[in-house]
Amino acid sequence: MTNSTDKIFCFIKFTKREFAEKLLNGQIYFNTPNSFNNLTGKERGDDNEGAEWIDNAEIASIKTEHPTLGTIEFKAVPNSVSKMTQYNYYYLSFSLYALTSALFDKDNTHKIDYRLIEFGDSAVIIDEPYIFLNSIISELESKNLKYEVKFAIYRDLTNGRVDIIPFDKKLEHQHHCEYRIIIENTDNAAKVIEIGSIEKYSKIVSSQFIIESIWTTKRDIPFQPIDQ
């Protein structure tokens, strides 16, 4: 679990090679929420994206009414849960995998989940995450675009009624370790902003390389004076 005080060591963007090259050139692509609703695949698709609330309720019965034959009511199958979702596509988003201090809380090593390879054959490693973020924020502010940046929070969205915001994600995606930048959706279309080349502090590698790698941290050992 991450929070706002966790240090970000680097960002990783899993994507296709053509989009990785565009990112390296400084193109930041903010996508529409509904585009994720329609994607196939357990990792890329998310039918909760853009939702304001989700209501998970058991169906007690189903009724049909006919103008001359009257009403017919059917009992539902026991324990049949129906999911109702209220959408509000008021934002666009750009997401990254965040390698943070929280990932090393219990161990000195970390391995990125193999399932993220579904996002594409390439990955952009961004070694200066705060320089990168500040470049995006500066460009957004110059264009007077409202924005918010935050770690995703992974929650159980399957019980009862749940009110959610753009940073709430389902538990099944917690291995995404997602850091999100959202901006206002002014014309119901994806938006690209340009921040200039990030090549000085970023590089493209294969997604397979990332998945097969093990990230290791070295901890500073506090100074312990020798008793005399």
N, C-alpha and C positions, 0 to 999 in steps of 0.2 A: 504494500500500500504506500502510495506516495503522498506528499503534502507540499505546500508552498515553500517550505524551508529546505527541501531536499536539493542538494547540489546536482546540477545536470552536467555530466562529463562530456557527452556528445549526443547529437541527434543522428538517427538513421532513417532514411526514406527508402522503403521498398517500392519498386515500381518497374515499369518497362524501360528498356535502354533509351528509347527516344525521349521519354519524359525525364529520365535521369540527366541526360545531356542538357535539356532545357532548364532544369533546376540548377545545374552547374553554371549555366549562363545567367542565372538570376531571375528566371521566370517562376513566380509563385502562383500556383493554380488553386483557386478556391472553388470547390465544387458545390453543387446544390444538394440538399438533403435527400430529395426524392430520387436522385440518381442511385443512391445506396439501397433504397427500398427495392429497386428492380434488379439489382445485381445478383447473379447466381454465385454459389460458393459460400461456405460457412464463414470464411474469414472476411471477404470483401463485402458481402451483402449484409444489410442490417435493416430489418423492417421497423425498428424502433427509431431510426434516424428521423429527426424532424418532429417527433411526437411531443405534445404538451402533457398528455396523460394517457395512461393505459389502464383499462379496467378488465381484470380477469375474473369472470363470474361463471358459476355453474348454471347451465340452462335447465330450467325446471320443466318447461313445456314449449311446444310450438303450435301456433293456432293459425288456421286459415279461415277466411270469411268469404262466402259466395253470396251474391245478391239474391238468389232464389233458393239455393240449397241450404243456406244457413251456415253455421259455424262448426268446424271440425277441429278438435284439439288433440294433439299427440303428446304423449309423455316422452321426454328426452331420455337418451341412454344415461344411466346413472354415472355420476362423476365426469360428465362431459363439460369441459371448461371452454368457454367462448372468450376470445380476446377482442375487445373493442378499443380502437386507438383514435385519439383526436390529434390531427396533425396541424402544424403551423410552420410553414416553410419560410420563416422570417430571416434566416441566416444562411451564410455560406461557410464552408470550413476547409481548413488545411491542417493535416495531421502528420505527426512524426513519431517514430519510436524514440523514447527518451531513456538513455542509459544514465541512471541516477544513483546517488549514494544509497537510496533505500533498497536497491537490488542487492546490495552487499551487506545488509544488516546482519544476516545470519551465516554468511559464508564469504570467503575471499574470492570465490569464482562465480561466474554467471554464464549461462548458456541461453542464447536466444532461441525461442521455440521454432521448430522446423516448419510449422504450419504457415508462418509468415511468407514463405516462398510463393504462396498463392498470389501475392500482390504483384509479382513480376520477377524477371530474371536478373535484375540489377538492383543495386543499393547505393545510395549516396551517403557517405559518412561525413558528417559535419563536425569538425574538430573544435570549432569555436562557437558553441551554441548561443552564447549571450550576444556576441557580435552579430550573428545571424538574426536573432530575434529583434535586436535593436534596429537593424537595417529594415526589417519588415515593418516594425512599428513606426519608424520615421516616415516611410513611404505612405503608410495608411493615414497618418496624421496630416501629411502634406496634401492628401486628397480629401481630407475631412470625412474619412470613413470611420464609423464607430466600430470598435473592436473589443475583444476580450481574449485573454490568453490564460490557459490553466491546464493542469493535469486532468485527465479523465478520471472519473470516480466510477468504480465497478460495483453494481448493485444487483440484487435479486429483483427483477421486474416482472415476476410471474405470480405474485400473490396479491389478490385483491386489487384495489385501485391504487395506482402509483403516479404521483405527479413528478415529471422529469424536466430537466433543462438540457441544453446541448452538450453538457459535459458529463451527463449520466450515461453510462454504457452498461450493457448486460454482462453478468459475471463470466459468461462463456468466452468473452473477449479480453479478459484481464491480462492474458499473456501478450497483448498488443502494447502494453506499457505506453499508452498514448498521451502525447502532449498536443493540445488543440489550440488553434487560432481560429476564432470565428469573427466574421464581419457581417454587417447588415446586408440583406438581400434587397437591393434597390430596384432591380428590374427582372427578377425571377430567372436569372441566367448565370452561368458560371462566370467568374471574373479572373483575369490575370493581371498581376502587378509586376513591375520590373524593379529589382533592387541592385542590378549590376552583377557582374561575375562574382561567384563565391569560390572560385578555383584555388585561391590562395590558402584557404583553410578547409577545403573539401576535396573528396575524390570519389570516383566511381569504381566499385568492385562488383563481383558477381554476388547474387543473393546466396548462392551455394557456399561461397567463401564465408559469409557472415554466419550462416547456419552451422557450418562445421567448426567455427572458431570458438574458443573458450576465453572469456574475458576475465582477467585476474587483477585484483587490487592489492597493493602493498600498503600496509598500515604503518604509520609512524609509531614507534615504541616510545612511550613517555620516559623521560630521563629519571632514573632512580639512583639517588646518591648512595655511595657505599658507606655503610656504617663503620666508624673508626673505633 
